[in-house]
Amino acid sequence: MRAKFKTAKSIYKPLEIEIDDKVYICKKITKDFLEKFLSYEKAAIEGDLDSPYQQANFAFGIPVKILHKLDAPEVRDINAMVLSAITDAEKVEAQTEKGPNSESPGDSS
């Protein structure tokens, strides 16, 4: 079995956000992307109120002036979409590494 990838293009469908009939596409989620994206997440948790807007701008290229017109929960949902994509990928990786018939330590089924 062989998996073949190219660094120039992802095999995954891009994440998309539509605001006022304009579609914004998320950047490719690489290690560098993750480090920057999660640094905005950390700053938001520490109380930086502008960080979620900067985070969505970084990920999708949505102008901050447009993001400021959205409700704060909508901006949170945009960023959560990226976090969800990351988390889903990690779940798949963990399941793949674990194997379908593996048991976790302590399982006694």
Beta strands, then each sheet from edge to edge (+ up, - down):
strand 1: 16-19
strand 2: 22-25
sheet 1: 1+ 2-
end
